């Protein structure tokens, strides 16, 4: 996993509520246990026309979204089934963070375990970000995980909560097992003392 430091990026705005995991990565792409290639199928039913060509009306196919590492999602993002493929597809596409007013619990935890930062902010701040991006779609946000804050293009800071252990793992770029393996010397010393 890649450590999560400060992230400054443009933002793709998917202003839809109740986006479930089947919309994030449709079930027909769940035949793999490998993350490779899942980014190409992210939001597949929305990104592509019936002939397989990109739908120019979908946000990820628009020029201002190219290279964005932050997704500004609507309320209740990631609801539905518990498929871990959803955060895999988002990270494989290039997203490092999802910002919403509410993120479904199972998706939230799967995201944390897969180096995707789920950022939950208040509705008014979410509206402000959308308004700022409507005026300047090329504007960037900065997410400071250590400070647990999002810096808006106008300089305002918006704080967000995160579990302390999950934050440590993201900052170090490890999952739970990697964190435990980092304590191997201390574990061995304890076992030797018994």
MORA-V955800 format. One record per residue. N is the residue number from 0. RES is the residue in one letter. PSI is psi in radians with two decimals (* if undefined). NEAR is the number of other C-alpha atoms within 12 Angstrom. D_LAST is the distance of its C-alpha to the last C-alpha in Angstrom with 1 decimal. Layout:
BEGIN
N,RES,PSI,NEAR,D_LAST
N,RES,PSI,NEAR,D_LAST
END
This chain:
BEGIN
0,X,2.61,22,33.6
1,X,2.27,19,35.8
2,X,2.54,24,34.7
3,X,1.87,29,36.9
4,X,-2.77,24,38.6
5,X,2.41,23,41.9
6,X,2.12,28,44.2
7,X,2.15,25,48.0
8,X,2.74,32,50.0
9,X,2.94,33,53.1
10,X,2.31,43,52.8
11,X,2.26,39,53.9
12,X,1.98,36,55.2
13,X,1.46,31,54.9
14,X,0.99,27,56.4
15,X,2.38,22,56.0
16,X,2.76,21,54.2
17,X,0.70,23,52.1
18,X,2.01,30,51.4
19,X,2.99,29,49.2
20,X,-0.43,36,46.9
21,X,-0.44,31,49.7
22,X,-0.59,30,51.9
23,X,-0.87,42,49.2
24,X,1.79,39,48.7
25,X,2.60,28,51.0
26,X,-0.53,25,49.6
27,X,-0.22,16,51.5
28,X,0.19,29,49.2
29,X,0.31,25,45.9
30,X,0.04,14,46.1
31,X,2.67,16,43.6
32,X,0.20,14,39.9
33,X,2.43,15,40.7
34,X,-0.34,25,41.4
35,X,2.32,19,44.1
36,X,-0.18,22,47.6
37,X,-0.48,31,46.8
38,X,-0.56,27,48.3
39,X,-0.35,27,51.7
40,X,0.08,33,51.5
41,X,2.24,37,50.4
42,X,0.63,35,53.0
43,X,-0.71,32,54.9
44,X,-0.30,24,57.3
45,X,-0.58,26,58.3
46,X,-0.47,28,58.2
47,X,2.54,21,60.5
48,X,2.90,16,64.0
49,X,-0.50,11,64.8
50,X,0.03,9,65.9
51,X,-0.10,14,62.5
52,X,2.69,15,63.7
53,X,2.40,21,62.0
54,X,1.96,19,63.4
55,X,-0.29,17,64.7
56,X,-0.21,16,64.4
57,X,2.45,26,60.6
58,X,-0.71,27,58.6
59,X,-0.26,35,56.4
60,X,0.02,26,59.6
61,X,2.54,21,61.2
62,X,-0.67,17,61.3
63,X,-0.27,24,59.6
64,X,-0.23,30,56.5
65,X,2.21,23,56.0
66,X,-0.04,22,52.8
67,X,2.34,34,51.6
68,X,0.00,33,47.9
69,X,2.31,37,48.1
70,X,2.11,42,49.4
71,X,1.86,46,51.0
72,X,2.83,37,51.0
73,X,-3.05,33,52.6
74,X,2.51,28,51.1
75,X,0.80,30,48.6
76,X,2.44,38,47.7
77,X,0.31,41,45.5
78,X,3.07,26,46.3
79,X,-2.59,25,46.7
80,X,2.91,23,44.4
81,X,0.39,24,40.8
82,X,2.17,31,41.4
83,X,-0.29,34,39.0
84,X,-0.42,40,42.0
85,X,-0.94,46,43.6
86,X,-0.52,42,41.3
87,X,-0.79,38,41.2
88,X,-0.71,39,45.0
89,X,-0.78,43,45.2
90,X,-0.62,39,42.9
91,X,-0.55,25,44.5
92,X,-0.52,33,47.8
93,X,0.01,30,46.6
94,X,2.45,37,45.7
95,X,-0.30,42,42.7
96,X,2.60,43,43.4
97,X,2.25,45,45.2
98,X,2.30,47,46.7
99,X,2.96,38,48.0
100,X,-0.35,30,48.6
101,X,2.34,30,46.4
102,X,2.28,35,44.1
103,X,2.45,32,43.0
104,X,-0.85,19,39.4
105,X,-0.75,25,38.4
106,X,-0.76,36,40.2
107,X,-0.86,36,38.7
108,X,-0.68,29,35.1
109,X,-0.67,31,36.0
110,X,-0.84,37,37.7
111,X,-0.65,39,34.6
112,X,-0.10,33,32.5
113,X,0.48,35,35.3
114,X,0.50,38,36.0
115,X,2.07,44,39.0
116,X,2.00,48,39.2
117,X,2.08,47,40.7
118,X,2.05,42,42.6
119,X,2.14,34,44.0
120,X,2.94,31,46.8
121,X,2.76,22,49.5
122,X,-0.67,19,52.7
123,X,-0.73,14,54.9
124,X,-0.68,26,52.8
125,X,-0.78,31,52.9
126,X,-0.70,23,56.7
127,X,-0.75,22,57.0
128,X,-0.80,41,55.2
129,X,-0.74,31,57.4
130,X,-0.75,20,60.5
131,X,-0.69,24,59.5
132,X,-0.47,28,58.9
133,X,-0.63,17,62.2
134,X,-0.70,13,64.0
135,X,1.55,18,62.1
136,X,-0.32,25,60.3
137,X,-0.02,22,59.1
138,X,2.66,28,57.3
139,X,2.61,31,53.6
140,X,2.69,37,50.7
141,X,2.21,34,47.6
142,X,2.09,36,44.3
143,X,1.75,29,41.8
144,X,-0.72,35,38.4
145,X,-0.78,26,36.7
146,X,-0.15,20,39.5
147,X,0.92,29,39.8
148,X,2.57,26,43.5
149,X,2.19,38,46.4
150,X,2.08,27,49.2
151,X,2.84,30,52.5
152,X,-0.47,27,55.4
153,X,0.08,19,57.1
154,X,-0.23,16,54.1
155,X,2.49,17,53.0
156,X,2.35,21,49.2
157,X,2.12,30,47.9
158,X,2.75,24,44.3
159,X,2.62,28,42.1
160,X,2.68,24,38.9
161,X,2.50,25,35.7
162,X,2.40,19,32.2
163,X,-0.73,15,29.9
164,X,-0.75,18,27.3
165,X,-0.70,31,30.2
166,X,-0.80,33,31.9
167,X,-0.79,25,28.9
168,X,-0.78,32,28.7
169,X,-0.76,35,32.5
170,X,-0.62,28,32.6
171,X,-0.26,22,29.9
172,X,0.66,25,31.6
173,X,2.73,26,28.6
174,X,-3.03,28,28.0
175,X,-0.73,23,24.9
176,X,-0.75,14,23.3
177,X,-0.67,18,24.4
178,X,-0.81,21,22.8
179,X,-0.71,16,19.4
180,X,-0.49,14,19.9
181,X,-0.28,17,20.7
182,X,0.25,14,17.1
183,X,-0.72,14,15.7
184,X,-0.74,12,14.7
185,X,-0.65,13,12.8
186,X,-0.78,14,11.1
187,X,-0.69,14,10.2
188,X,-0.71,11,9.1
189,X,-0.81,11,6.8
190,X,-0.65,10,5.5
191,X,-0.46,9,5.5
192,X,-0.18,8,3.8
193,X,*,7,0.0
END
